[in-house]
Every structure is written in structure tokens, then in C-alpha cells.
Amino acid sequence: MTPYFTDVIAEDLRKESVRGGGVLVVAHGNSLRALRMVLENIDEEEIAALDIPTGIPYRVRLDQELDVIDAGYLGDPAAAAAAAAAVARQAG
């Protein structure tokens, strides 16, 4: 994920920030975990324990250096937490 982020996503982010735009990345499960590891500097142990809810958008705002300003699930936080708990139950 790191090479793809550096070569593709980061370049798109830099181009769009000049225009005042943004970049939409659609990911699921392990690819989203890998992307969050890169963006949020999450270690392997912590990311392995992270339950990512299905179907709830996760927004990340970055500064000019592509450091995270803020991040979180869109919508109702309680609904996101419940959906994450449902994923945890499925995993066993």
C-alpha cells in the first residue's frame, strides 16, 4: 500500500489541493487497514485489532504535507461503533 499511496494517491492529493479539490478512495477491509496504517501511523498490532465497519464512509483530512488533520467515520458515531462491533462479532 505504501508505494501505491506515494506514487498514485499522494500525487492526486497534491494536484487536487492546488485546485481546492479532494480525492475519493474506495477501499474495504484489509486495503483500508493498510491505507490507515500509512496515513495515521498505526502499528501492526493496533491495526490487526481494528474492526472497520462495512458501508460507513471514513473521512481523512490532510494538510499540505499530507499529515492527518482529522479523521473519523461520517454520520452517527453510535451507528459506526455498532457496525464495528458487528464486524468484530463476525470475526469471532
PDB file of N, CA, C and O in Angstrom, chain B, residues numbered from 101:
ATOM      1  N   MET B 101       0.822  -1.198   0.000  1.00  0.00           N
ATOM      2  CA  MET B 101       0.000   0.000   0.000  1.00  0.00           C
ATOM      3  C   MET B 101       0.862   1.256   0.000  1.00  0.00           C
ATOM      4  O   MET B 101       0.497   2.244  -0.636  1.00  0.00           O
ATOM      5  N   THR B 102       1.985   1.245   0.689  1.00  0.00           N
ATOM      6  CA  THR B 102       2.813   2.451   0.757  1.00  0.00           C
ATOM      7  C   THR B 102       3.270   2.924  -0.621  1.00  0.00           C
ATOM      8  O   THR B 102       3.163   4.117  -0.904  1.00  0.00           O
ATOM      9  N   PRO B 103       3.777   2.041  -1.498  1.00  0.00           N
ATOM     10  CA  PRO B 103       4.164   2.524  -2.829  1.00  0.00           C
ATOM     11  C   PRO B 103       2.973   3.088  -3.615  1.00  0.00           C
ATOM     12  O   PRO B 103       3.104   4.111  -4.286  1.00  0.00           O
ATOM     13  N   TYR B 104       1.827   2.432  -3.534  1.00  0.00           N
ATOM     14  CA  TYR B 104       0.655   2.934  -4.255  1.00  0.00           C
ATOM     15  C   TYR B 104       0.227   4.289  -3.696  1.00  0.00           C
ATOM     16  O   TYR B 104      -0.113   5.196  -4.455  1.00  0.00           O
ATOM     17  N   PHE B 105       0.245   4.425  -2.387  1.00  0.00           N
ATOM     18  CA  PHE B 105      -0.104   5.714  -1.792  1.00  0.00           C
ATOM     19  C   PHE B 105       0.859   6.795  -2.273  1.00  0.00           C
ATOM     20  O   PHE B 105       0.431   7.866  -2.704  1.00  0.00           O
ATOM     21  N   THR B 106       2.141   6.517  -2.199  1.00  0.00           N
ATOM     22  CA  THR B 106       3.153   7.507  -2.574  1.00  0.00           C
ATOM     23  C   THR B 106       3.092   7.858  -4.060  1.00  0.00           C
ATOM     24  O   THR B 106       3.141   9.033  -4.426  1.00  0.00           O
ATOM     25  N   ASP B 107       2.984   6.845  -4.908  1.00  0.00           N
ATOM     26  CA  ASP B 107       3.049   7.061  -6.353  1.00  0.00           C
ATOM     27  C   ASP B 107       1.752   7.554  -6.972  1.00  0.00           C
ATOM     28  O   ASP B 107       1.781   8.288  -7.960  1.00  0.00           O
ATOM     29  N   VAL B 108       0.625   7.166  -6.415  1.00  0.00           N
ATOM     30  CA  VAL B 108      -0.653   7.483  -7.057  1.00  0.00           C
ATOM     31  C   VAL B 108      -1.511   8.419  -6.206  1.00  0.00           C
ATOM     32  O   VAL B 108      -1.818   9.535  -6.625  1.00  0.00           O
ATOM     33  N   ILE B 109      -1.890   7.974  -5.034  1.00  0.00           N
ATOM     34  CA  ILE B 109      -2.830   8.744  -4.215  1.00  0.00           C
ATOM     35  C   ILE B 109      -2.223  10.075  -3.784  1.00  0.00           C
ATOM     36  O   ILE B 109      -2.873  11.113  -3.906  1.00  0.00           O
ATOM     37  N   ALA B 110      -1.002  10.064  -3.287  1.00  0.00           N
ATOM     38  CA  ALA B 110      -0.377  11.310  -2.824  1.00  0.00           C
ATOM     39  C   ALA B 110      -0.222  12.308  -3.964  1.00  0.00           C
ATOM     40  O   ALA B 110      -0.413  13.508  -3.767  1.00  0.00           O
ATOM     41  N   GLU B 111       0.121  11.824  -5.146  1.00  0.00           N
ATOM     42  CA  GLU B 111       0.241  12.719  -6.304  1.00  0.00           C
ATOM     43  C   GLU B 111      -1.105  13.333  -6.652  1.00  0.00           C
ATOM     44  O   GLU B 111      -1.187  14.528  -6.936  1.00  0.00           O
ATOM     45  N   ASP B 112      -2.163  12.528  -6.633  1.00  0.00           N
ATOM     46  CA  ASP B 112      -3.506  13.060  -6.893  1.00  0.00           C
ATOM     47  C   ASP B 112      -3.908  14.074  -5.828  1.00  0.00           C
ATOM     48  O   ASP B 112      -4.511  15.100  -6.142  1.00  0.00           O
ATOM     49  N   LEU B 113      -3.579  13.796  -4.581  1.00  0.00           N
ATOM     50  CA  LEU B 113      -3.896  14.731  -3.500  1.00  0.00           C
ATOM     51  C   LEU B 113      -3.200  16.070  -3.703  1.00  0.00           C
ATOM     52  O   LEU B 113      -3.801  17.127  -3.511  1.00  0.00           O
ATOM     53  N   ARG B 114      -1.945  16.021  -4.086  1.00  0.00           N
ATOM     54  CA  ARG B 114      -1.198  17.270  -4.314  1.00  0.00           C
ATOM     55  C   ARG B 114      -1.804  18.069  -5.464  1.00  0.00           C
ATOM     56  O   ARG B 114      -1.947  19.288  -5.364  1.00  0.00           O
ATOM     57  N   LYS B 115      -2.159  17.394  -6.552  1.00  0.00           N
ATOM     58  CA  LYS B 115      -2.766  18.074  -7.703  1.00  0.00           C
ATOM     59  C   LYS B 115      -4.106  18.690  -7.327  1.00  0.00           C
ATOM     60  O   LYS B 115      -4.386  19.839  -7.668  1.00  0.00           O
ATOM     61  N   GLU B 116      -4.929  17.925  -6.626  1.00  0.00           N
ATOM     62  CA  GLU B 116      -6.267  18.404  -6.271  1.00  0.00           C
ATOM     63  C   GLU B 116      -6.223  19.502  -5.221  1.00  0.00           C
ATOM     64  O   GLU B 116      -7.088  20.378  -5.218  1.00  0.00           O
ATOM     65  N   SER B 117      -5.242  19.479  -4.333  1.00  0.00           N
ATOM     66  CA  SER B 117      -5.177  20.523  -3.306  1.00  0.00           C
ATOM     67  C   SER B 117      -4.906  21.882  -3.931  1.00  0.00           C
ATOM     68  O   SER B 117      -5.361  22.902  -3.413  1.00  0.00           O
ATOM     69  N   VAL B 118      -4.173  21.910  -5.034  1.00  0.00           N
ATOM     70  CA  VAL B 118      -3.919  23.162  -5.749  1.00  0.00           C
ATOM     71  C   VAL B 118      -5.228  23.718  -6.299  1.00  0.00           C
ATOM     72  O   VAL B 118      -5.434  24.931  -6.328  1.00  0.00           O
ATOM     73  N   ARG B 119      -6.102  22.828  -6.731  1.00  0.00           N
ATOM     74  CA  ARG B 119      -7.392  23.230  -7.303  1.00  0.00           C
ATOM     75  C   ARG B 119      -8.480  23.386  -6.244  1.00  0.00           C
ATOM     76  O   ARG B 119      -9.599  23.793  -6.556  1.00  0.00           O
ATOM     77  N   GLY B 120      -8.157  23.068  -5.009  1.00  0.00           N
ATOM     78  CA  GLY B 120      -9.155  23.151  -3.946  1.00  0.00           C
ATOM     79  C   GLY B 120     -10.070  21.943  -3.882  1.00  0.00           C
ATOM     80  O   GLY B 120     -11.125  21.992  -3.250  1.00  0.00           O
ATOM     81  N   GLY B 121      -9.671  20.859  -4.534  1.00  0.00           N
ATOM     82  CA  GLY B 121     -10.491  19.650  -4.570  1.00  0.00           C
ATOM     83  C   GLY B 121     -10.021  18.613  -3.576  1.00  0.00           C
ATOM     84  O   GLY B 121      -9.226  18.896  -2.679  1.00  0.00           O
ATOM     85  N   GLY B 122     -10.524  17.420  -3.751  1.00  0.00           N
ATOM     86  CA  GLY B 122     -10.169  16.307  -2.891  1.00  0.00           C
ATOM     87  C   GLY B 122     -10.049  15.041  -3.707  1.00  0.00           C
ATOM     88  O   GLY B 122     -10.219  15.062  -4.926  1.00  0.00           O
ATOM     89  N   VAL B 123      -9.759  13.950  -3.048  1.00  0.00           N
ATOM     90  CA  VAL B 123      -9.607  12.661  -3.697  1.00  0.00           C
ATOM     91  C   VAL B 123     -10.471  11.654  -2.952  1.00  0.00           C
ATOM     92  O   VAL B 123     -10.444  11.586  -1.723  1.00  0.00           O
ATOM     93  N   LEU B 124     -11.233  10.877  -3.701  1.00  0.00           N
ATOM     94  CA  LEU B 124     -12.052   9.820  -3.119  1.00  0.00           C
ATOM     95  C   LEU B 124     -11.346   8.491  -3.338  1.00  0.00           C
ATOM     96  O   LEU B 124     -11.030   8.124  -4.470  1.00  0.00           O
ATOM     97  N   VAL B 125     -11.105   7.780  -2.255  1.00  0.00           N
ATOM     98  CA  VAL B 125     -10.516   6.449  -2.328  1.00  0.00           C
ATOM     99  C   VAL B 125     -11.564   5.481  -1.811  1.00  0.00           C
ATOM    100  O   VAL B 125     -12.077   5.642  -0.704  1.00  0.00           O
ATOM    101  N   VAL B 126     -11.877   4.486  -2.606  1.00  0.00           N
ATOM    102  CA  VAL B 126     -12.839   3.468  -2.196  1.00  0.00           C
ATOM    103  C   VAL B 126     -12.047   2.217  -1.843  1.00  0.00           C
ATOM    104  O   VAL B 126     -11.311   1.679  -2.670  1.00  0.00           O
ATOM    105  N   ALA B 127     -12.205   1.767  -0.617  1.00  0.00           N
ATOM    106  CA  ALA B 127     -11.450   0.609  -0.144  1.00  0.00           C
ATOM    107  C   ALA B 127     -12.317  -0.172   0.835  1.00  0.00           C
ATOM    108  O   ALA B 127     -13.353   0.313   1.292  1.00  0.00           O
ATOM    109  N   HIS B 128     -11.881  -1.383   1.149  1.00  0.00           N
ATOM    110  CA  HIS B 128     -12.634  -2.229   2.062  1.00  0.00           C
ATOM    111  C   HIS B 128     -11.661  -3.127   2.815  1.00  0.00           C
ATOM    112  O   HIS B 128     -10.636  -3.545   2.276  1.00  0.00           O
ATOM    113  N   GLY B 129     -11.988  -3.410   4.037  1.00  0.00           N
ATOM    114  CA  GLY B 129     -11.249  -4.401   4.815  1.00  0.00           C
ATOM    115  C   GLY B 129      -9.758  -4.160   4.906  1.00  0.00           C
ATOM    116  O   GLY B 129      -9.308  -3.120   5.388  1.00  0.00           O
ATOM    117  N   ASN B 130      -8.987  -5.147   4.429  1.00  0.00           N
ATOM    118  CA  ASN B 130      -7.536  -5.093   4.603  1.00  0.00           C
ATOM    119  C   ASN B 130      -6.878  -3.957   3.836  1.00  0.00           C
ATOM    120  O   ASN B 130      -5.890  -3.395   4.308  1.00  0.00           O
ATOM    121  N   SER B 131      -7.403  -3.602   2.655  1.00  0.00           N
ATOM    122  CA  SER B 131      -6.796  -2.479   1.927  1.00  0.00           C
ATOM    123  C   SER B 131      -7.025  -1.179   2.683  1.00  0.00           C
ATOM    124  O   SER B 131      -6.163  -0.300   2.676  1.00  0.00           O
ATOM    125  N   LEU B 132      -8.178  -1.046   3.336  1.00  0.00           N
ATOM    126  CA  LEU B 132      -8.439   0.145   4.143  1.00  0.00           C
ATOM    127  C   LEU B 132      -7.548   0.150   5.386  1.00  0.00           C
ATOM    128  O   LEU B 132      -7.064   1.205   5.797  1.00  0.00           O
ATOM    129  N   ARG B 133      -7.333  -1.004   5.975  1.00  0.00           N
ATOM    130  CA  ARG B 133      -6.411  -1.091   7.120  1.00  0.00           C
ATOM    131  C   ARG B 133      -5.009  -0.639   6.704  1.00  0.00           C
ATOM    132  O   ARG B 133      -4.363   0.136   7.409  1.00  0.00           O
ATOM    133  N   ALA B 134      -4.550  -1.128   5.561  1.00  0.00           N
ATOM    134  CA  ALA B 134      -3.211  -0.760   5.085  1.00  0.00           C
ATOM    135  C   ALA B 134      -3.112   0.734   4.818  1.00  0.00           C
ATOM    136  O   ALA B 134      -2.104   1.357   5.150  1.00  0.00           O
ATOM    137  N   LEU B 135      -4.135   1.308   4.228  1.00  0.00           N
ATOM    138  CA  LEU B 135      -4.124   2.743   3.959  1.00  0.00           C
ATOM    139  C   LEU B 135      -4.107   3.540   5.260  1.00  0.00           C
ATOM    140  O   LEU B 135      -3.386   4.532   5.372  1.00  0.00           O
ATOM    141  N   ARG B 136      -4.892   3.114   6.232  1.00  0.00           N
ATOM    142  CA  ARG B 136      -4.901   3.805   7.528  1.00  0.00           C
ATOM    143  C   ARG B 136      -3.555   3.664   8.240  1.00  0.00           C
ATOM    144  O   ARG B 136      -3.120   4.590   8.925  1.00  0.00           O
ATOM    145  N   MET B 137      -2.895   2.520   8.086  1.00  0.00           N
ATOM    146  CA  MET B 137      -1.556   2.361   8.670  1.00  0.00           C
ATOM    147  C   MET B 137      -0.612   3.420   8.118  1.00  0.00           C
ATOM    148  O   MET B 137       0.158   4.028   8.863  1.00  0.00           O
ATOM    149  N   VAL B 138      -0.676   3.638   6.800  1.00  0.00           N
ATOM    150  CA  VAL B 138       0.200   4.617   6.152  1.00  0.00           C
ATOM    151  C   VAL B 138      -0.147   6.027   6.601  1.00  0.00           C
ATOM    152  O   VAL B 138       0.735   6.787   7.003  1.00  0.00           O
ATOM    153  N   LEU B 139      -1.420   6.381   6.536  1.00  0.00           N
ATOM    154  CA  LEU B 139      -1.844   7.754   6.822  1.00  0.00           C
ATOM    155  C   LEU B 139      -1.750   8.121   8.296  1.00  0.00           C
ATOM    156  O   LEU B 139      -1.329   9.225   8.641  1.00  0.00           O
ATOM    157  N   GLU B 140      -2.145   7.194   9.167  1.00  0.00           N
ATOM    158  CA  GLU B 140      -2.295   7.509  10.584  1.00  0.00           C
ATOM    159  C   GLU B 140      -1.187   6.927  11.455  1.00  0.00           C
ATOM    160  O   GLU B 140      -1.244   7.016  12.681  1.00  0.00           O
ATOM    161  N   ASN B 141      -0.183   6.335  10.823  1.00  0.00           N
ATOM    162  CA  ASN B 141       0.950   5.749  11.559  1.00  0.00           C
ATOM    163  C   ASN B 141       0.491   4.773  12.637  1.00  0.00           C
ATOM    164  O   ASN B 141       0.936   4.838  13.783  1.00  0.00           O
ATOM    165  N   ILE B 142      -0.393   3.879  12.256  1.00  0.00           N
ATOM    166  CA  ILE B 142      -0.901   2.857  13.175  1.00  0.00           C
ATOM    167  C   ILE B 142       0.001   1.631  13.066  1.00  0.00           C
ATOM    168  O   ILE B 142       0.317   1.194  11.960  1.00  0.00           O
ATOM    169  N   ASP B 143       0.416   1.074  14.199  1.00  0.00           N
ATOM    170  CA  ASP B 143       1.300  -0.091  14.144  1.00  0.00           C
ATOM    171  C   ASP B 143       0.507  -1.359  13.830  1.00  0.00           C
ATOM    172  O   ASP B 143      -0.722  -1.369  13.899  1.00  0.00           O
ATOM    173  N   GLU B 144       1.229  -2.430  13.485  1.00  0.00           N
ATOM    174  CA  GLU B 144       0.599  -3.676  13.042  1.00  0.00           C
ATOM    175  C   GLU B 144      -0.302  -4.298  14.102  1.00  0.00           C
ATOM    176  O   GLU B 144      -1.371  -4.818  13.782  1.00  0.00           O
ATOM    177  N   GLU B 145       0.123  -4.247  15.354  1.00  0.00           N
ATOM    178  CA  GLU B 145      -0.674  -4.834  16.433  1.00  0.00           C
ATOM    179  C   GLU B 145      -2.006  -4.102  16.582  1.00  0.00           C
ATOM    180  O   GLU B 145      -3.056  -4.730  16.717  1.00  0.00           O
ATOM    181  N   GLU B 146      -1.953  -2.781  16.557  1.00  0.00           N
ATOM    182  CA  GLU B 146      -3.168  -1.983  16.710  1.00  0.00           C
ATOM    183  C   GLU B 146      -4.095  -2.147  15.506  1.00  0.00           C
ATOM    184  O   GLU B 146      -5.312  -2.232  15.670  1.00  0.00           O
ATOM    185  N   ILE B 147      -3.530  -2.192  14.299  1.00  0.00           N
ATOM    186  CA  ILE B 147      -4.364  -2.291  13.105  1.00  0.00           C
ATOM    187  C   ILE B 147      -5.035  -3.659  13.023  1.00  0.00           C
ATOM    188  O   ILE B 147      -6.154  -3.771  12.522  1.00  0.00           O
ATOM    189  N   ALA B 148      -4.360  -4.699  13.512  1.00  0.00           N
ATOM    190  CA  ALA B 148      -4.943  -6.042  13.499  1.00  0.00           C
ATOM    191  C   ALA B 148      -6.177  -6.119  14.388  1.00  0.00           C
ATOM    192  O   ALA B 148      -7.083  -6.912  14.134  1.00  0.00           O
ATOM    193  N   ALA B 149      -6.210  -5.300  15.424  1.00  0.00           N
ATOM    194  CA  ALA B 149      -7.347  -5.295  16.350  1.00  0.00           C
ATOM    195  C   ALA B 149      -8.449  -4.328  15.927  1.00  0.00           C
ATOM    196  O   ALA B 149      -9.491  -4.255  16.577  1.00  0.00           O
ATOM    197  N   LEU B 150      -8.227  -3.588  14.843  1.00  0.00           N
ATOM    198  CA  LEU B 150      -9.185  -2.583  14.403  1.00  0.00           C
ATOM    199  C   LEU B 150     -10.327  -3.228  13.628  1.00  0.00           C
ATOM    200  O   LEU B 150     -10.095  -3.900  12.623  1.00  0.00           O
ATOM    201  N   ASP B 151     -11.545  -3.028  14.085  1.00  0.00           N
ATOM    202  CA  ASP B 151     -12.735  -3.525  13.396  1.00  0.00           C
ATOM    203  C   ASP B 151     -13.320  -2.384  12.574  1.00  0.00           C
ATOM    204  O   ASP B 151     -13.798  -1.391  13.123  1.00  0.00           O
ATOM    205  N   ILE B 152     -13.277  -2.536  11.260  1.00  0.00           N
ATOM    206  CA  ILE B 152     -13.731  -1.493  10.350  1.00  0.00           C
ATOM    207  C   ILE B 152     -15.160  -1.797   9.933  1.00  0.00           C
ATOM    208  O   ILE B 152     -15.421  -2.839   9.332  1.00  0.00           O
ATOM    209  N   PRO B 153     -16.094  -0.893  10.244  1.00  0.00           N
ATOM    210  CA  PRO B 153     -17.491  -1.143   9.887  1.00  0.00           C
ATOM    211  C   PRO B 153     -17.705  -1.107   8.375  1.00  0.00           C
ATOM    212  O   PRO B 153     -17.102  -0.302   7.665  1.00  0.00           O
ATOM    213  N   THR B 154     -18.561  -1.979   7.908  1.00  0.00           N
ATOM    214  CA  THR B 154     -18.884  -2.054   6.487  1.00  0.00           C
ATOM    215  C   THR B 154     -19.890  -0.976   6.114  1.00  0.00           C
ATOM    216  O   THR B 154     -20.881  -0.766   6.814  1.00  0.00           O
ATOM    217  N   GLY B 155     -19.626  -0.297   5.008  1.00  0.00           N
ATOM    218  CA  GLY B 155     -20.597   0.637   4.450  1.00  0.00           C
ATOM    219  C   GLY B 155     -20.676   1.993   5.122  1.00  0.00           C
ATOM    220  O   GLY B 155     -21.603   2.756   4.847  1.00  0.00           O
ATOM    221  N   ILE B 156     -19.737   2.316   5.992  1.00  0.00           N
ATOM    222  CA  ILE B 156     -19.740   3.630   6.641  1.00  0.00           C
ATOM    223  C   ILE B 156     -18.487   4.372   6.181  1.00  0.00           C
ATOM    224  O   ILE B 156     -17.371   3.941   6.471  1.00  0.00           O
ATOM    225  N   PRO B 157     -18.663   5.483   5.467  1.00  0.00           N
ATOM    226  CA  PRO B 157     -17.505   6.218   4.943  1.00  0.00           C
ATOM    227  C   PRO B 157     -16.597   6.734   6.058  1.00  0.00           C
ATOM    228  O   PRO B 157     -17.058   7.167   7.114  1.00  0.00           O
ATOM    229  N   TYR B 158     -15.313   6.674   5.792  1.00  0.00           N
ATOM    230  CA  TYR B 158     -14.287   7.163   6.707  1.00  0.00           C
ATOM    231  C   TYR B 158     -13.590   8.322   6.012  1.00  0.00           C
ATOM    232  O   TYR B 158     -13.029   8.151   4.929  1.00  0.00           O
ATOM    233  N   ARG B 159     -13.619   9.478   6.615  1.00  0.00           N
ATOM    234  CA  ARG B 159     -13.051  10.682   6.012  1.00  0.00           C
ATOM    235  C   ARG B 159     -11.739  11.037   6.701  1.00  0.00           C
ATOM    236  O   ARG B 159     -11.634  11.007   7.927  1.00  0.00           O
ATOM    237  N   VAL B 160     -10.742  11.373   5.886  1.00  0.00           N
ATOM    238  CA  VAL B 160      -9.444  11.810   6.397  1.00  0.00           C
ATOM    239  C   VAL B 160      -9.129  13.160   5.765  1.00  0.00           C
ATOM    240  O   VAL B 160      -9.106  13.290   4.541  1.00  0.00           O
ATOM    241  N   ARG B 161      -8.888  14.155   6.598  1.00  0.00           N
ATOM    242  CA  ARG B 161      -8.453  15.472   6.112  1.00  0.00           C
ATOM    243  C   ARG B 161      -6.961  15.588   6.352  1.00  0.00           C
ATOM    244  O   ARG B 161      -6.467  15.296   7.441  1.00  0.00           O
ATOM    245  N   LEU B 162      -6.241  16.024   5.309  1.00  0.00           N
ATOM    246  CA  LEU B 162      -4.787  16.123   5.366  1.00  0.00           C
ATOM    247  C   LEU B 162      -4.340  17.561   5.160  1.00  0.00           C
ATOM    248  O   LEU B 162      -5.025  18.352   4.511  1.00  0.00           O
ATOM    249  N   ASP B 163      -3.175  17.891   5.725  1.00  0.00           N
ATOM    250  CA  ASP B 163      -2.607  19.214   5.480  1.00  0.00           C
ATOM    251  C   ASP B 163      -1.754  19.169   4.207  1.00  0.00           C
ATOM    252  O   ASP B 163      -1.735  18.158   3.505  1.00  0.00           O
ATOM    253  N   GLN B 164      -1.059  20.251   3.916  1.00  0.00           N
ATOM    254  CA  GLN B 164      -0.254  20.341   2.692  1.00  0.00           C
ATOM    255  C   GLN B 164       0.882  19.313   2.646  1.00  0.00           C
ATOM    256  O   GLN B 164       1.330  18.928   1.566  1.00  0.00           O
ATOM    257  N   GLU B 165       1.343  18.873   3.813  1.00  0.00           N
ATOM    258  CA  GLU B 165       2.413  17.870   3.875  1.00  0.00           C
ATOM    259  C   GLU B 165       1.850  16.449   3.912  1.00  0.00           C
ATOM    260  O   GLU B 165       2.595  15.484   4.081  1.00  0.00           O
ATOM    261  N   LEU B 166       0.536  16.330   3.755  1.00  0.00           N
ATOM    262  CA  LEU B 166      -0.186  15.058   3.783  1.00  0.00           C
ATOM    263  C   LEU B 166      -0.157  14.398   5.157  1.00  0.00           C
ATOM    264  O   LEU B 166      -0.198  13.173   5.269  1.00  0.00           O
ATOM    265  N   ASP B 167      -0.085  15.217   6.192  1.00  0.00           N
ATOM    266  CA  ASP B 167      -0.245  14.734   7.562  1.00  0.00           C
ATOM    267  C   ASP B 167      -1.716  14.863   7.935  1.00  0.00           C
ATOM    268  O   ASP B 167      -2.390  15.797   7.502  1.00  0.00           O
ATOM    269  N   VAL B 168      -2.209  13.931   8.731  1.00  0.00           N
ATOM    270  CA  VAL B 168      -3.623  13.909   9.105  1.00  0.00           C
ATOM    271  C   VAL B 168      -3.957  15.097  10.005  1.00  0.00           C
ATOM    272  O   VAL B 168      -3.300  15.335  11.018  1.00  0.00           O
ATOM    273  N   ILE B 169      -4.993  15.833   9.609  1.00  0.00           N
ATOM    274  CA  ILE B 169      -5.540  16.915  10.432  1.00  0.00           C
ATOM    275  C   ILE B 169      -6.623  16.336  11.330  1.00  0.00           C
ATOM    276  O   ILE B 169      -6.625  16.552  12.542  1.00  0.00           O
ATOM    277  N   ASP B 170      -7.530  15.608  10.726  1.00  0.00           N
ATOM    278  CA  ASP B 170      -8.547  14.881  11.483  1.00  0.00           C
ATOM    279  C   ASP B 170      -9.063  13.729  10.636  1.00  0.00           C
ATOM    280  O   ASP B 170      -8.904  13.710   9.415  1.00  0.00           O
ATOM    281  N   ALA B 171      -9.681  12.775  11.309  1.00  0.00           N
ATOM    282  CA  ALA B 171     -10.194  11.591  10.634  1.00  0.00           C
ATOM    283  C   ALA B 171     -11.326  11.009  11.460  1.00  0.00           C
ATOM    284  O   ALA B 171     -11.342  11.136  12.684  1.00  0.00           O
ATOM    285  N   GLY B 172     -12.257  10.381  10.794  1.00  0.00           N
ATOM    286  CA  GLY B 172     -13.344   9.727  11.507  1.00  0.00           C
ATOM    287  C   GLY B 172     -14.441   9.275  10.573  1.00  0.00           C
ATOM    288  O   GLY B 172     -14.486   9.656   9.403  1.00  0.00           O
ATOM    289  N   TYR B 173     -15.316   8.465  11.106  1.00  0.00           N
ATOM    290  CA  TYR B 173     -16.446   7.969  10.327  1.00  0.00           C
ATOM    291  C   TYR B 173     -17.481   9.066  10.166  1.00  0.00           C
ATOM    292  O   TYR B 173     -17.719   9.851  11.084  1.00  0.00           O
ATOM    293  N   LEU B 174     -18.091   9.112   8.998  1.00  0.00           N
ATOM    294  CA  LEU B 174     -19.147  10.079   8.745  1.00  0.00           C
ATOM    295  C   LEU B 174     -20.459   9.561   9.319  1.00  0.00           C
ATOM    296  O   LEU B 174     -20.687   8.353   9.378  1.00  0.00           O
ATOM    297  N   GLY B 175     -21.305  10.468   9.734  1.00  0.00           N
ATOM    298  CA  GLY B 175     -22.606  10.084  10.262  1.00  0.00           C
ATOM    299  C   GLY B 175     -22.592   9.921  11.768  1.00  0.00           C
ATOM    300  O   GLY B 175     -21.754  10.489  12.469  1.00  0.00           O
ATOM    301  N   ASP B 176     -23.526   9.141  12.242  1.00  0.00           N
ATOM    302  CA  ASP B 176     -23.749   8.934  13.667  1.00  0.00           C
ATOM    303  C   ASP B 176     -22.630   8.084  14.282  1.00  0.00           C
ATOM    304  O   ASP B 176     -22.439   6.942  13.865  1.00  0.00           O
ATOM    305  N   PRO B 177     -21.896   8.609  15.252  1.00  0.00           N
ATOM    306  CA  PRO B 177     -20.818   7.835  15.880  1.00  0.00           C
ATOM    307  C   PRO B 177     -21.308   6.539  16.529  1.00  0.00           C
ATOM    308  O   PRO B 177     -20.601   5.532  16.510  1.00  0.00           O
ATOM    309  N   ALA B 178     -22.504   6.559  17.098  1.00  0.00           N
ATOM    310  CA  ALA B 178     -23.040   5.348  17.726  1.00  0.00           C
ATOM    311  C   ALA B 178     -23.311   4.272  16.677  1.00  0.00           C
ATOM    312  O   ALA B 178     -23.084   3.089  16.928  1.00  0.00           O
ATOM    313  N   ALA B 179     -23.793   4.676  15.512  1.00  0.00           N
ATOM    314  CA  ALA B 179     -24.048   3.718  14.433  1.00  0.00           C
ATOM    315  C   ALA B 179     -22.736   3.121  13.928  1.00  0.00           C
ATOM    316  O   ALA B 179     -22.669   1.926  13.639  1.00  0.00           O
ATOM    317  N   ALA B 180     -21.700   3.942  13.821  1.00  0.00           N
ATOM    318  CA  ALA B 180     -20.387   3.445  13.393  1.00  0.00           C
ATOM    319  C   ALA B 180     -19.832   2.455  14.412  1.00  0.00           C
ATOM    320  O   ALA B 180     -19.282   1.420  14.037  1.00  0.00           O
ATOM    321  N   ALA B 181     -19.973   2.767  15.693  1.00  0.00           N
ATOM    322  CA  ALA B 181     -19.490   1.869  16.746  1.00  0.00           C
ATOM    323  C   ALA B 181     -20.255   0.550  16.733  1.00  0.00           C
ATOM    324  O   ALA B 181     -19.664  -0.515  16.912  1.00  0.00           O
ATOM    325  N   ALA B 182     -21.564   0.619  16.522  1.00  0.00           N
ATOM    326  CA  ALA B 182     -22.376  -0.600  16.464  1.00  0.00           C
ATOM    327  C   ALA B 182     -21.988  -1.450  15.256  1.00  0.00           C
ATOM    328  O   ALA B 182     -21.919  -2.676  15.353  1.00  0.00           O
ATOM    329  N   ALA B 183     -21.736  -0.804  14.124  1.00  0.00           N
ATOM    330  CA  ALA B 183     -21.336  -1.532  12.923  1.00  0.00           C
ATOM    331  C   ALA B 183     -19.960  -2.170  13.107  1.00  0.00           C
ATOM    332  O   ALA B 183     -19.733  -3.289  12.646  1.00  0.00           O
ATOM    333  N   ALA B 184     -19.043  -1.476  13.771  1.00  0.00           N
ATOM    334  CA  ALA B 184     -17.722  -2.039  14.053  1.00  0.00           C
ATOM    335  C   ALA B 184     -17.844  -3.237  14.989  1.00  0.00           C
ATOM    336  O   ALA B 184     -17.143  -4.234  14.816  1.00  0.00           O
ATOM    337  N   ALA B 185     -18.723  -3.145  15.970  1.00  0.00           N
ATOM    338  CA  ALA B 185     -18.949  -4.266  16.891  1.00  0.00           C
ATOM    339  C   ALA B 185     -19.520  -5.469  16.147  1.00  0.00           C
ATOM    340  O   ALA B 185     -19.183  -6.612  16.459  1.00  0.00           O
ATOM    341  N   ALA B 186     -20.384  -5.215  15.164  1.00  0.00           N
ATOM    342  CA  ALA B 186     -20.948  -6.303  14.363  1.00  0.00           C
ATOM    343  C   ALA B 186     -19.850  -7.001  13.564  1.00  0.00           C
ATOM    344  O   ALA B 186     -19.860  -8.225  13.433  1.00  0.00           O
ATOM    345  N   VAL B 187     -18.911  -6.233  13.035  1.00  0.00           N
ATOM    346  CA  VAL B 187     -17.775  -6.816  12.311  1.00  0.00           C
ATOM    347  C   VAL B 187     -16.942  -7.673  13.264  1.00  0.00           C
ATOM    348  O   VAL B 187     -16.502  -8.762  12.894  1.00  0.00           O
ATOM    349  N   ALA B 188     -16.726  -7.195  14.472  1.00  0.00           N
ATOM    350  CA  ALA B 188     -15.951  -7.949  15.464  1.00  0.00           C
ATOM    351  C   ALA B 188     -16.633  -9.275  15.794  1.00  0.00           C
ATOM    352  O   ALA B 188     -15.969 -10.301  15.943  1.00  0.00           O
ATOM    353  N   ARG B 189     -17.955  -9.249  15.908  1.00  0.00           N
ATOM    354  CA  ARG B 189     -18.693 -10.484  16.206  1.00  0.00           C
ATOM    355  C   ARG B 189     -18.580 -11.484  15.057  1.00  0.00           C
ATOM    356  O   ARG B 189     -18.494 -12.689  15.293  1.00  0.00           O
ATOM    357  N   GLN B 190     -18.580 -10.993  13.815  1.00  0.00           N
ATOM    358  CA  GLN B 190     -18.451 -11.876  12.653  1.00  0.00           C
ATOM    359  C   GLN B 190     -17.082 -12.541  12.622  1.00  0.00           C
ATOM    360  O   GLN B 190     -16.951 -13.699  12.224  1.00  0.00           O
ATOM    361  N   ALA B 191     -16.064 -11.794  13.046  1.00  0.00           N
ATOM    362  CA  ALA B 191     -14.694 -12.318  13.019  1.00  0.00           C
ATOM    363  C   ALA B 191     -14.478 -13.376  14.097  1.00  0.00           C
ATOM    364  O   ALA B 191     -13.584 -14.216  13.997  1.00  0.00           O
ATOM    365  N   GLY B 192     -15.311 -13.315  15.121  1.00  0.00           N
ATOM    366  CA  GLY B 192     -15.218 -14.307  16.184  1.00  0.00           C
ATOM    367  C   GLY B 192     -14.263 -13.895  17.204  1.00  0.00           C
ATOM    368  O   GLY B 192     -14.055 -14.614  18.182  1.00  0.00           O
TER     369      GLY B 192
END
